Amino acid sequence: MGSAEERPVDGATGSLREGERVTLSDPKGRRHSVRLQQGAVFHTTKGGIAHDDLIGGPEGVVVRSAGGVEYLALRPLLHDFVVSMPREAAVIYPKDAAQILMWGDVFPGARVLEAGVGSGALTISLLRALGPAGTLVSYERREEFARRAAANVESFYGERPPGWTLVVGDLVETISDGEIDRAILDMLAPWECVDAVAERLVGGGVLCCYVATTTQLGRTMDTLRAHGGFTEPQATETTIREWHAEGLAIRPGHGTSGHTGFLVIARRLAPGVVAPRRSRRPAPGAYGADYAGPRPSWVEPVAGQPSGADAT
Ligand SMILES: C[S@@+](CC[C@H](N)C(=O)[O-])C[C@H]1O[C@@H](n2cnc3c(N)ncnc32)[C@H](O)[C@@H]1O
């Protein structure tokens, strides 16, 4: 890579530089990721492509192998990088990361907490949205996952972003002091971390939990209600439907996204403030005798069942 002056830290534009990764797409749409090195050759079944033909030139060009096959050369986008980077744990896909950035209201300069880090897919998007003035503290309890995430982040940015701190440990046991503006939990049991995060989150701050199953969804929603210090949580799922549009042939494409996860969003109330009593009644039977999870304080108690935060 070039010097710090000549290499934009992220979203690189301008001439292609040695050390950068480019994607070469062949006429069948097959993609090959290549790190540019002076004097190196990318070998194809139809002859080689000299890296020197790309270094110093513009992005978005067509290069020809010695055997005459044309390849389109483009820098990988963040989206491309995340779906193809090495991973140790399931990653948050771009469609959900995009929702987290918007509904989690991640802004440049924010103080953000994230757990767990897994392979670092969301971390990379958060760091980009936060910009150089923001800070991100990422907690991951498995050391090998943290190592993988650090390698992915450094591979994408070409260095460890200065505003990023990676903590190896359980969030509840290692959470640092200090206020945070936004918190994102992507883990099996986010409800176990709600109290710890609530203590650090500023009034008006946003908590965003990403969970895979309906069981986790229900437990997360009711834990937030039972906590009492959050607004009514909102749950969403995002699907993307591709469309085919060619002349008169306009129809839904074959690529509709399958289920990945649910997003739960709630805002922290100021310290000591309790969420106003909800006027809307819960659906009949929602918190009946068979329900054994956390109970919001405004739900009529059922004999033998704990209520409010005691139930968490
Ligand atoms: C699904 S992965 C996270 C994926 C990540 N968000 C990404 O986009 O690549 C969940 C991670 O949470 C970690 N984890 C679970 N509970 C945790 C806790 N209480 N504190 C810290 N890390 C935790 C797990 O070790 C696992 O690596």
The ligand as a Gaussian input file, in Angstrom:
#p B3LYP/6-31G(d) Opt

LIG

0 1
 C      -23.027000     -14.353000      15.693000
 S      -21.504000     -13.938000      16.340000
 C      -21.311000     -12.226000      16.011000
 C      -21.088000     -11.931000      14.554000
 C      -20.674000     -10.515000      14.249000
 N      -21.642000      -9.554000      14.709000
 C      -20.365000     -10.317000      12.779000
 O      -21.092000      -9.555000      12.113000
 O      -19.400000     -10.914000      12.291000
 C      -21.848000     -13.936000      18.068000
 C      -20.593000     -13.774000      18.910000
 O      -20.941000     -13.320000      20.186000
 C      -19.987000     -13.826000      21.101000
 N      -20.607000     -13.665000      22.432000
 C      -21.734000     -14.288000      22.880000
 N      -22.044000     -13.834000      24.116000
 C      -21.107000     -12.909000      24.440000
 C      -20.882000     -12.091000      25.586000
 N      -21.704000     -12.138000      26.654000
 N      -19.815000     -11.253000      25.600000
 C      -18.973000     -11.205000      24.529000
 N      -19.131000     -11.964000      23.419000
 C      -20.184000     -12.805000      23.370000
 C      -19.760000     -15.234000      20.612000
 O      -18.543000     -15.756000      21.059000
 C      -19.802000     -15.053000      19.094000
 O      -18.521000     -14.849000      18.566000

